[in-house]
Amino acid sequence: MKKEERINCFQCQYFYTTWEQAHPRGCKGYGFKTKAMPSLVVFQSSGSPCMKFKAKQR
């Protein structure tokens, strides 16, 4: 994945932090928890960038 294609999960409204040490990051859009950034897991699993990214309201 190119740097300009990377999705910053910290700017997504579906991203959240969990209390689990083994899975500290989560995605409410896809419904999973992971140790890595959720957008990276989605890319590695599907081969395409995250399709559920929605920027947080400021």
PEDA-V971530 format. One record per residue. PSI is psi in radians with two decimals (none if undefined). D_CENTER is the distance of its C-alpha to the mean C-alpha in Angstrom with 2 decimals. Layout:
((PSI | D_CENTER) (PSI | D_CENTER))
This chain:
((2.35 | 14.33) (2.71 | 16.14) (-0.68 | 15.28) (-0.27 | 15.69) (-0.23 | 13.27) (2.42 | 10.28) (2.23 | 7.65) (1.81 | 7.42) (-0.49 | 4.62) (-0.34 | 7.96) (0.09 | 9.53) (2.45 | 7.73) (-0.29 | 9.89) (-0.22 | 7.75) (2.47 | 6.02) (2.79 | 8.82) (2.35 | 10.72) (3.01 | 12.89) (-0.05 | 16.42) (2.18 | 16.16) (-0.64 | 16.86) (-0.44 | 15.85) (1.31 | 12.35) (-0.21 | 11.58) (2.55 | 7.88) (2.82 | 6.91) (2.01 | 5.59) (-0.45 | 8.95) (-0.79 | 8.72) (-0.29 | 8.70) (0.77 | 10.24) (2.86 | 9.28) (2.60 | 9.18) (2.88 | 8.93) (-0.59 | 10.52) (3.08 | 8.39) (2.34 | 5.13) (-0.68 | 2.80) (-0.58 | 3.62) (-0.71 | 6.72) (-0.74 | 7.36) (-0.77 | 7.36) (-0.76 | 9.54) (-0.58 | 11.64) (-0.74 | 12.27) (-0.39 | 13.17) (0.01 | 14.16) (2.71 | 12.80) (2.81 | 10.01) (2.24 | 7.48) (-0.12 | 10.23) (0.09 | 8.99) (2.27 | 7.95) (2.08 | 10.66) (2.50 | 11.86) (2.58 | 13.07) (2.33 | 16.82) (none | 18.80))
